[in-house]
Amino acid sequence: MLLLSKSDIQACYSLTDCIKAVEDAFKLFSTNKVEVPLRTQIKNHANSGSYLCMPALCESYNASCVKVLNVFPENINRGESSINAQVLNIDTESGAINAILDGNYLTQLRTGAASGVAIEKLAKSQCHKGALIGTGGQAATQLEAMLISRHLDEVQVSDLDYSRAKEFAAEMTEKLESYKTTITAVPTANMAITDADIIISVTPSKRPVYDGTLVKPGATICGVGSYQPQMQETPSELVQRADKIYFDSQDAVLSEAGDILIPLRKKEITQSKFTGELGKVISGELAGRQSDSEIIFFETVGIAAQDLITAKSIYDKAVQKKVGTNWAN
């Protein structure tokens, strides 16, 4: 069995690789080629953490995995990762676990890649300003995916903790220097989204983190952080204004995402507002952006298909490049 740490994965696999893998995952999922039960989720008694289990199988991709994931958002206040995870990659012929992958880093990669695919498929061809709201453990790959998918002159970053936003912007300016994009922190999310062509929010907030009326026509918005029914980082005004609404999985979103469930419950929107799954845009079954004035919203809660195809593609690269530690029984 191969053990693949974060540094092992970084040695053989890039976010660009992952964006391609997640594009495949969305297409396979929306054409019913991936078996993905809704993930099992258990909340702890303090309501401060979640335990999740996500199995998946895609025979046409020769891939199977189980992801074990624990989400404790308050960890960030202690300087610890809010997500702890491992992914078990499984040989589809024998059923043997052939690799254990660092699930924290894999989650960061595939979550960022989901936004990257959405931006590639749905954003205007000419974008100049990006906005990133939230600077937690998922933020770095969200920012890089934004820059991979569109050339941007600037990205403004905001967080409830302004000092943390400034530290993040400084770190990312150095890390992502090759993209030649100005990355700055601003005191409020509303400042960040003003005149932004691309907006990504990745927070566990239970109330909207920006004013939806400030989003300009033509913007593409990715809602990433709302993975429970009580979470609503995206304002209902934005969901109402959106010309098109896409999902990674409509069933999963309607089971978990407060961004959509709350305005539905309040009858601020109906399901007639939904356009469909991003995978169907990739397969050509659904239209994507049709004008530069459309406001397009993409809601993702993360599905096991992403982990599945990402894990398999990482494993294949690691074997090819002889990366990782072999653990013999």
MARKEFI-571845 format. One record per atom (N, C-alpha, C): x, y, z. Coordinates in steps of 0.02 Angstrom, whole numbers, padded with zeros to 5 digits, always signed. Example, Ala and Ser with C-alpha at 12.3 -4.5 7.8 and 13.67 -1.06 7.14 Angstrom:
REM residues 2
+00660-00284+00390 +00615-00225+00390 +00660-00165+00390 +00642-00112+00354 +00684-00053+00357 +00645+00002+00394 
***
This chain:
REM residues 329
+00042-00060+00000 +00000+00000+00000 +00044+00062+00000 +00023+00112-00039 +00062+00173-00047 +00034+00227+00000 +00078+00259+00038 +00059+00315+00080 +00080+00379+00046 +00032+00425+00036 +00046+00486-00001 +00030+00547+00043 +00082+00580+00066 +00076+00640+00107 +00064+00701+00062 +00052+00757+00093 +00044+00820+00055 +00105+00833+00012 +00164+00826+00042 +00225+00841+00003 +00234+00791-00054 +00214+00728-00043 +00217+00679-00098 +00172+00701-00156 +00110+00721-00138 +00062+00742-00190 +00088+00803-00227 +00115+00851-00190 +00141+00912-00221 +00199+00896-00269 +00235+00843-00255 +00292+00825-00297 +00272+00797-00365 +00209+00774-00371 +00190+00741-00433 +00125+00768-00464 +00092+00815-00431 +00024+00832-00451 +00010+00906-00437 -00023+00940-00485 -00036+01011-00479 -00111+01026-00476 -00128+01087-00457 -00198+01108-00458 -00225+01107-00529 -00184+01123-00578 -00205+01119-00648 -00224+01047-00665 -00184+00998-00642 -00202+00927-00652 -00270+00913-00621 -00281+00941-00561 -00342+00927-00524 -00403+00958-00558 -00395+01017-00587 -00452+01048-00622 -00475+01003-00679 -00428+00973-00715 -00446+00926-00768 -00481+00864-00739 -00456+00838-00683 -00486+00779-00653 -00557+00794-00629 -00567+00853-00599 -00633+00870-00573 -00682+00884-00630 -00658+00911-00685 -00701+00918-00744 -00726+00849-00766 -00680+00801-00768 -00700+00732-00785 -00750+00706-00734 -00738+00720-00670 -00782+00696-00617 -00853+00723-00624 -00859+00788-00638 -00925+00817-00646 -00962+00787-00706 -00926+00777-00760 -00957+00749-00820 -00979+00677-00807 -00935+00637-00777 -00952+00568-00762 -01011+00563-00714 -01011+00607-00663 -01065+00607-00614 -01132+00624-00647 -01133+00676-00688 -01196+00698-00717 -01220+00655-00774 -01178+00609-00798 -01200+00560-00848 -01210+00492-00815 -01217+00492-00748 -01236+00432-00709 -01185+00376-00714 -01121+00394-00720 -01069+00344-00723 -01031+00335-00658 -01051+00374-00607 -01020+00368-00542 -01074+00350-00490 -01060+00300-00452 -01105+00281-00397 -01084+00319-00335 -01126+00367-00314 -01109+00411-00258 -01170+00418-00212 -01174+00379-00159 -01228+00390-00112 -01219+00459-00079 -01274+00489-00056 -01267+00550-00017 -01223+00536+00043 -01178+00581+00058 -01130+00567+00110 -01163+00562+00179 -01135+00518+00220 -01158+00511+00289 -01127+00568+00330 -01169+00601+00370 -01144+00657+00410 -01173+00651+00481 -01129+00655+00530 -01149+00654+00601 -01122+00717+00634 -01166+00753+00669 -01144+00812+00707 -01128+00792+00778 -01076+00824+00807 -01064+00811+00878 -01114+00848+00921 -01117+00831+00986 -01169+00858+01029 -01162+00933+01039 -01102+00959+01035 -01091+01031+01043 -01108+01070+00980 -01125+01033+00927 -01141+01064+00862 -01082+01105+00834 -01021+01085+00854 -00962+01122+00833 -00920+01083+00782 -00941+01022+00767 -00903+00982+00720 -00946+00931+00685 -00922+00909+00627 -00958+00859+00587 -00911+00803+00567 -00938+00742+00567 -00902+00682+00545 -00936+00657+00482 -00897+00650+00428 -00926+00631+00364 -00890+00571+00334 -00928+00531+00297 -00901+00473+00261 -00928+00474+00190 -00883+00469+00140 -00903+00479+00071 -00874+00423+00027 -00912+00371+00012 -00888+00319-00034 -00907+00335-00107 -00871+00306-00154 -00887+00316-00225 -00855+00262-00267 -00887+00249-00325 -00862+00200-00373 -00877+00223-00443 -00828+00217-00487 -00839+00230-00558 -00802+00175-00597 -00840+00127-00620 -00810+00069-00654 -00778+00089-00720 -00808+00137-00755 -00780+00157-00820 -00714+00194-00812 -00701+00221-00753 -00637+00255-00739 -00591+00209-00699 -00615+00148-00683 -00577+00100-00644 -00557+00130-00577 -00605+00162-00544 -00589+00199-00483 -00640+00185-00427 -00613+00177-00367 -00655+00170-00308 -00618+00200-00248 -00655+00232-00203 -00623+00260-00144 -00674+00270-00089 -00649+00279-00028 -00689+00302+00028 -00651+00359+00061 -00686+00414+00072 -00656+00471+00105 -00687+00478+00175 -00644+00484+00224 -00665+00497+00293 -00645+00568+00309 -00694+00609+00328 -00683+00681+00333 -00717+00709+00396 -00679+00748+00435 -00706+00781+00494 -00697+00856+00487 -00751+00894+00497 -00749+00967+00487 -00765+01001+00554 -00716+01039+00579 -00724+01076+00642 -00703+01149+00629 -00751+01191+00607 -00734+01259+00586 -00699+01302+00639 -00712+01289+00702 -00682+01330+00755 -00608+01317+00763 -00582+01264+00732 -00510+01250+00737 -00468+01308+00712 -00495+01345+00664 -00456+01400+00634 -00437+01452+00686 -00478+01459+00738 -00463+01507+00791 -00407+01484+00836 -00389+01420+00830 -00332+01393+00868 -00271+01382+00824 -00277+01407+00762 -00221+01398+00716 -00215+01328+00690 -00270+01289+00691 -00269+01220+00668 -00314+01213+00606 -00304+01161+00569 -00345+01149+00509 -00417+01136+00529 -00464+01166+00492 -00535+01154+00505 -00558+01087+00477 -00518+01057+00434 -00535+00993+00403 -00480+00942+00417 -00501+00882+00437 -00454+00827+00445 -00482+00767+00406 -00443+00741+00360 -00470+00689+00316 -00415+00643+00290 -00437+00583+00273 -00395+00536+00237 -00438+00505+00182 -00406+00486+00127 -00441+00453+00072 -00409+00385+00060 -00451+00334+00060 -00429+00266+00046 -00443+00251-00027 -00391+00242-00067 -00398+00224-00137 -00401+00148-00142 -00447+00123-00182 -00462+00051-00183 -00453+00022-00253 -00419-00034-00257 -00412-00071-00320 -00480-00102-00337 -00506-00086-00396 -00574-00108-00413 -00577-00182-00433 -00519-00213-00446 -00519-00284-00463 -00517-00328-00401 -00475-00309-00352 -00466-00351-00293 -00501-00325-00231 -00519-00261-00231 -00548-00231-00172 -00496-00210-00120 -00432-00220-00136 -00379-00201-00089 -00371-00125-00087 -00356-00100-00027 -00339-00029-00021 -00266-00022-00044 -00255+00012-00099 -00188+00017-00127 -00153+00083-00110 -00190+00130-00079 -00158+00193-00059 -00200+00228-00006 -00165+00263+00038 -00197+00311+00083 -00168+00379+00067 -00212+00426+00051 -00190+00493+00031 -00208+00544+00083 -00166+00595+00090 -00181+00651+00134 -00246+00684+00112 -00300+00671+00149 -00366+00695+00130 -00374+00770+00139 -00336+00800+00186 -00340+00872+00194 -00319+00907+00130 -00260+00888+00105 -00235+00921+00045 -00277+00902-00016 -00297+00839-00022 -00340+00819-00077 -00405+00859-00077 -00433+00870-00017 -00495+00910-00012 -00483+00981-00035 -00427+01010-00014 -00411+01078-00036 -00405+01081-00112 -00371+01032-00141 -00362+01030-00213 -00428+01024-00249 -00468+00974-00231 -00529+00961-00269 -00582+01015-00257 -00582+01047-00198 -00629+01100-00185 -00611+01163-00225 -00547+01179-00227 -00525+01233-00270 -00537+01219-00343 -00525+01156-00363 -00535+01137-00432 -00607+01143-00454 -00655+01131-00408 -00726+01138-00426 -00741+01209-00447 -00715+01257-00409 -00724+01327-00429 -00687+01342-00494 -00628+01312-00501 -00590+01322-00563 -00628+01298-00624 -00659+01240-00620 -00699+01215-00676 -00759+01261-00689 -00793+01282-00636 -00850+01327-00644 -00831+01392-00678 -00774+01419-00658 -00751+01482-00688 -00732+01471-00761 -00698+01416-00775 -00679+01401-00845 -00741+01396-00890 -00793+01363-00864 -00852+01349-00906 -00904+01405-00905 -00905+01447-00853 -00961+01493-00844 -00942+01566-00844 -00880+01583-00830 -00861+01654-00825 -00853+01685-00894 -00859+01751-00895 -00844+01788-00957 -00772+01774-00978 -00759+01779-01042 -00691+01767-01066 -00643+01821-01041 -00667+01882-01036 -00626+01938-01013 -00647+01957-00942 -00607+01940-00894 -00619+01958-00824 -00557+01995-00798 -00569+02044-00755 -00514+02086-00732 -00505+02085-00656 -00561+02081-00619 -00556+02084-00546 -00589+02022-00516 -00556+01994-00466 -00584+01939-00427 -00592+01960-00355 -00637+01925-00320 -00648+01935-00248 -00649+01868-00214 -00614+01862-00158 -00613+01801-00118 -00633+01819-00047 -00686+01788-00023 -00711+01801+00044 -00700+01740+00087 -00658+01747+00139 -00639+01692+00181 -00567+01671+00168 -00527+01665+00221 -00456+01648+00212 -00436+01587+00254 -00483+01542+00263 -00470+01480+00300 -00432+01429+00259 -00436+01366+00279 -00396+01313+00249 -00409+01300+00176 -00468+01317+00151 -00485+01305+00081 -00468+01364+00036 -00447+01420+00065 -00443+01482+00026 -00386+01482-00025 -00329+01454-00008 -00271+01459-00053 -00285+01427-00121 -00315+01367-00121 -00328+01334-00185 -00386+01369-00222 -00432+01399-00185 -00485+01437-00218 -00455+01496-00256 -00409+01530-00224 -00376+01587-00257 -00336+01565-00317 -00296+01513-00309 -00255+01491-00365 -00298+01466-00423 -00353+01431-00408 -00397+01407-00461 -00427+01465-00500 -00443+01518-00464 -00469+01579-00497 -00418+01606-00547 -00354+01606-00526 -00302+01634-00569 -00283+01587-00626 -00289+01522-00616 -00277+01474-00670 -00330+01482-00724 -00393+01492-00702 -00449+01490-00749 -00459+01555-00787 -00440+01611-00758 -00445+01676-00793 -00386+01720-00774 -00360+01757-00822 -00307+01805-00807 -00340+01866-00775 -00321+01882-00714 -00350+01937-00677 -00297+01989-00661 -00317+02052-00665 -00271+02106-00646 -00263+02109-00570 -00319+02099-00535 -00317+02103-00462 -00368+02056-00430 -00352+02036-00369 -00399+02000-00326 -00398+02034-00258 -00458+02051-00234 -00463+02079-00167 -00490+02026-00120 -00459+02020-00062 -00473+01968-00014 -00502+01998+00049 -00553+01966+00077 -00581+01990+00141 -00593+01931+00188 -00595+01947+00252 -00608+01898+00305 -00635+01936+00365 -00673+01902+00407 -00696+01935+00468 -00638+01962+00509 -00581+01927+00506 -00520+01949+00539 -00476+01984+00487 -00476+02050+00488 -00440+02088+00437 -00366+02074+00438 -00338+02066+00499 -00266+02052+00503 -00250+01985+00471 -00294+01936+00479 -00284+01871+00447 -00288+01879+00371 -00334+01920+00347 -00339+01932+00275 -00275+01964+00248 -00246+02010+00285 -00184+02042+00263 -00127+01992+00262 -00123+01949+00312 -00071+01898+00313 -00079+01850+00254 -00141+01831+00240 -00155+01785+00185 -00136+01818+00118 -00155+01881+00109 -00140+01915+00045 -00064+01920+00035 -00027+01934+00088 +00045+01939+00082 +00076+01872+00064 +00052+01819+00097 +00077+01752+00083 +00062+01731+00012 +00001+01744-00012 -00019+01724-00079 +00015+01767-00132 +00029+01829-00116 +00066+01871-00164 +00133+01840-00180 +00165+01813-00129 +00230+01782-00139 +00223+01714-00173 +00176+01674-00149 +00168+01606-00175 +00144+01605-00247 +00101+01652-00266 +00070+01653-00333 +00099+01709-00376 +00160+01727-00364 +00192+01783-00399 +00192+01774-00475 +00197+01711-00497 +00202+01698-00569 +00140+01718-00608 +00083+01726-00574 +00021+01745-00608 +00017+01820-00622 +00061+01859-00593 +00064+01932-00605 -00002+01967-00589 -00034+01944-00536 -00098+01973-00514 -00087+02009-00448 -00113+02069-00441 -00108+02105-00378 -00159+02077-00329 -00135+02053-00272 -00177+02023-00221 -00174+02066-00159 -00231+02095-00139 -00233+02139-00082 -00290+02122-00035 -00282+02136+00028 -00335+02128+00077 -00374+02193+00084 -00439+02187+00093 -00483+02245+00104 -00523+02232+00167 -00546+02286+00201 -00579+02278+00266 -00647+02243+00263 -00682+02247+00207 -00750+02218+00205 -00760+02178+00141 -00805+02130+00146 -00823+02091+00087 -00857+02133+00034 -00896+02182+00055 -00930+02225+00006 -00880+02264-00036 -00825+02285-00006 -00772+02318-00045 -00742+02269-00096 -00732+02207-00074 -00701+02157-00118 -00745+02142-00179 -00810+02135-00169 -00853+02114-00224 -00873+02170-00271 -00864+02233-00249 -00883+02289-00292 -00842+02287-00357 -00876+02284-00413 -00847+02282-00480 -00808+02217-00494 -00819+02165-00454 -00784+02102-00466 -00818+02061-00520 -00778+02032-00564 -00804+01987-00617 -00812+01916-00591 -00772+01897-00542 -00774+01830-00513 -00774+01838-00437 -00821+01804-00404 -00826+01806-00331 -00827+01735-00305 -00785+01720-00257 -00787+01656-00223 -00794+01670-00148 -00844+01639-00118 -00850+01642-00045 -00839+01572-00017 -00797+01567+00034 -00781+01503+00064 -00777+01512+00139 -00837+01518+00169 -00843+01530+00241 -00897+01483+00269 -00895+01471+00335 -00948+01431+00367 -01004+01476+00396 -01012+01535+00369 -01057+01585+00399 -01131+01562+00397 -01166+01581+00449 -01238+01567+00453 -01279+01627+00431 -01247+01679+00409 -01283+01736+00381 -01242+01763+00322 -01275+01795+00274 -01241+01818+00213 -01181+01862+00229 -01128+01852+00190 -01065+01886+00204 -01054+01948+00160 -01101+01961+00113 -01096+02022+00073 -01166+02042+00050 -01170+02101+00021 -01233+02129-00003 -01243+02107-00076 -01293+02066-00087 -01304+02039-00154 -01322+02090-00206 -01346+02148-00185 -01365+02200-00233 -01304+02234-00263 -01245+02224-00232 -01183+02255-00257 -01149+02215-00312 -01171+02154-00322 -01140+02112-00374 -01159+02139-00443 -01109+02149-00485 -01123+02181-00549 -01147+02131-00602 -01184+02154-00652 -01204+02111-00707 -01142+02079-00739 -01148+02016-00757 -01094+01981-00789 -01049+01943-00742 -01059+01951-00677 -01016+01917-00628 -01031+01843-00624 -00980+01804-00608 -00987+01733-00593 -00970+01724-00520 -01015+01691-00483 -01007+01684-00411 -01005+01610-00393 -00957+01591-00352 -00952+01522-00328 -00965+01522-00252 -01017+01487-00231 -01031+01478-00161 -01003+01411-00138 -00953+01413-00095 -00914+01353-00079 -00924+01331-00006 -00938+01377+00039 -00934+01361+00110 -00997+01334+00141 -01054+01339+00109 -01119+01320+00140 -01131+01246+00131 -01108+01206+00179 -01115+01133+00172 -01164+01104+00222 -01200+01147+00259 -01252+01125+00305 -01314+01168+00296 -01374+01142+00312 -01436+01179+00299 -01441+01246+00334 -01407+01256+00391 -01413+01318+00427 -01361+01370+00404 -01317+01352+00359 -01265+01397+00336 -01289+01436+00274 -01279+01502+00275 -01300+01543+00218 -01251+01600+00209 -01196+01587+00175 -01148+01640+00161 -01169+01683+00102 -01208+01654+00056 -01230+01690-00004 -01297+01723+00008 -01303+01789-00003 -01366+01823+00011 -01422+01801-00036 -01483+01798-00008 -01540+01779-00049 -01549+01826-00108 -01531+01890-00099 -01538+01939-00154 -01497+01918-00215 -01438+01890-00202 -01396+01867-00257 -01427+01807-00292 -01452+01760-00252 -01484+01700-00281 -01545+01721-00322 -01582+01770-00298 -01640+01795-00335 -01619+01830-00400 -01564+01867-00397 -01541+01905-00456 -01509+01861-00509 -01484+01803-00489 -01446+01761-00536 -01488+01742-00596 -01458+01748-00655 -01491+01727-00716 -01488+01652-00725 -01435+01621-00699 -01428+01549-00702 -01396+01524-00638 -01419+01466-00615 -01393+01435-00554 -01373+01363-00570 -01310+01347-00558 -01284+01280-00572 -01259+01249-00507 -01255+01182-00506 -01234+01144-00448 -01181+01093-00467 -01142+01070-00418 -01103+01009-00429 -01149+00949-00430 -01195+00945-00381 -01247+00894-00378 -01310+00927-00351 -01363+00928-00391 -01425+00960-00368 -01453+00923-00306 -01451+00857-00307 -01477+00819-00249 -01437+00835-00186 -01371+00839-00192 -01330+00852-00133 -01342+00923-00107 -01347+00971-00153 -01360+01040-00132 -01427+01045-00096 -01478+01012-00123 -01544+01015-00093 -01549+00975-00028 -01498+00937-00012 -01495+00903+00052 -01456+00942+00104 -01410+00985+00081 -01360+01011+00128 -01352+01087+00128 -01360+01121+00072 -01335+01189+00066 -01386+01242+00086 -01374+01275+00142 -01419+01328+00164 -01423+01386+00115 -01370+01396+00075 -01372+01449+00024 -01433+01443-00021 -01454+01381-00034 -01512+01368-00076 -01573+01349-00034 -01564+01309+00018 -01620+01286+00058 -01656+01342+00095 -01619+01391+00119 -01651+01445+00158 -01695+01489+00113 -01670+01513+00056 -01717+01552+00013 -01774+01510-00015 -01764+01445-00025 -01819+01402-00045 -01872+01398+00010 -01849+01388+00072 -01896+01382+00128 -01935+01447+00138 -01902+01503+00127 -01934+01569+00136 -01974+01590+00075 -01975+01546+00024 -02011+01559-00039 -01985+01621-00075 -01921+01634-00066 -01889+01689-00102 -01869+01667-00172 -01862+01601-00181 -01850+01572-00247 -01890+01506-00251 -01896+01479-00311 -01924+01412-00321 -01874+01372-00362 -01885+01307-00365 -01838+01264-00403 -01840+01279-00478 -01889+01314-00501 -01891+01334-00571 -01833+01381-00588 -01802+01409-00536 -01745+01454-00545 -01681+01416-00563 -01679+01351-00549 -01618+01313-00558 -01605+01297-00631 -01542+01300-00651 -01523+01282-00719 -01503+01209-00724 -01463+01185-00676 -01444+01115-00676 -01372+01105-00654 -01346+01045-00668 -01279+01027-00645 -01225+01047-00694 -01169+01068-00667 -01113+01090-00709 -01089+01034-00755 -01093+00972-00732 -01072+00916-00774 -01111+00912-00840 -01173+00935-00839 -01213+00934-00900 -01194+00991-00947 -01164+01044-00921 -01135+01095-00964 -01073+01067-00998 -01033+01030-00959 -00971+01001-00986 -00987+00950-01041 -01040+00911-01031 -01059+00860-01080 -01096+00889-01140 -01116+00952-01137 -01153+00984-01191 -01228+00978-01186 -01252+00948-01131 -01324+00939-01123 -01359+01004-01103 -01322+01047-01067 -01350+01112-01045 -01307+01168-01072 -01338+01225-01085 -01301+01284-01105 -01267+01315-01044 -01210+01347-01055 -01177+01385-01003 -01194+01459-01011 -01144+01500-01002 -01154+01573-01011 -01172+01588-01083 -01223+01630-01092 -01244+01650-01159 -01239+01724-01173 -01220+01762-01122 -01206+01833-01133 -01162+01859-01077 -01126+01914-01091 -01081+01942-01041 -01118+01980-00987 -01183+01986-00992 -01221+02022-00940 -01253+01975-00889 -01252+01909-00902 -01284+01862-00857 -01246+01858-00790 -01284+01859-00736 -01257+01842-00670 -01266+01767-00661 -01210+01732-00650 -01212+01659-00645 -01186+01638-00576 -01225+01595-00544 -01208+01571-00477 -01197+01496-00478 -01141+01474-00450 -01124+01404-00445 -01120+01385-00371 -01160+01338-00350 -01159+01315-00280 -01130+01245-00277 -01080+01236-00235 -01048+01171-00228 -01045+01151-00155 -01064+01090-00140 -01055+01064-00073 -01000+01011-00070 -00975+00992-00129 -00925+00940-00133 -00957+00872-00136 -00938+00833-00185 -00966+00765-00193 -00909+00715-00199 -00925+00654-00180 -00873+00602-00178 -00844+00588-00247 -00880+00604-00301 -00853+00595-00368 -00789+00636-00377 -00787+00695-00348 -00726+00736-00352 -00667+00702-00318 -00680+00677-00257 -00627+00642-00220 -00605+00580-00258 -00654+00545-00286 -00640+00482-00321 -00592+00492-00379 -00610+00537-00424 -00569+00546-00484 -00503+00581-00467 -00505+00626-00419 -00443+00658-00397 -00396+00608-00366 -00422+00566-00321 -00379+00516-00288 -00349+00468-00339 -00389+00445-00386 -00364+00398-00437 -00311+00431-00480 -00322+00494-00499 -00273+00527-00543 -00208+00542-00505 -00214+00558-00440 -00153+00567-00399 -00116+00501-00393 -00152+00448-00377 -00121+00382-00369 -00084+00361-00433 -00117+00370-00490 -00085+00351-00553 -00021+00391-00565 -00022+00456-00550 +00038+00498-00560 +00093+00477-00511 +00074+00462-00449 +00123+00443-00399 +00157+00377-00418 +00119+00329-00442 +00148+00266-00465 +00195+00278-00524 +00172+00319-00571 +00212+00334-00631 +00278+00367-00613 +00275+00413-00564 +00335+00452-00546 +00372+00423-00485 +00348+00365-00461 +00380+00331-00405 +00385+00376-00343 +00328+00405-00325 +00324+00450-00268 +00285+00415-00213 +00302+00428-00150 +00265+00402-00093 +00304+00349-00055 +00274+00327+00000 +00305+00277+00044 +00265+00212+00040 +00300+00157+00025 +00266+00092+00024 +00262+00064+00094 +00200+00045+00112 +00188+00016+00178 +00170-00057+00168 +00215-00101+00186 +00204-00174+00178 +00172-00201+00242 +00123-00244+00233 +00091-00276+00291 +00138-00326+00325 
***
